[in-house]
């Protein structure tokens, strides 16, 4: 399981997409990338689905979401 917190990058107005995709590429089938963000990362759902992931999301606080991306196949 990879736990990736990009809230600081987002708060600094940065773009964490390259970091997220690099970490996602390391996740084997059946394992998870747990992504911590300041918003619901809806645009990322389709991007990672194309890479073999399904997702579930939980809101921890007003500006803290954790999306659990589980790799179900290699693409």
Secondary structure, DSSP 8 states (H G I E B T S, - for coil): -EEEE-HHHHHTT---HHHHHHHHTT--TT-EEEEEESS--HHHHHHHHTTTEEEEEEEEETTEEEEEEEE-S--
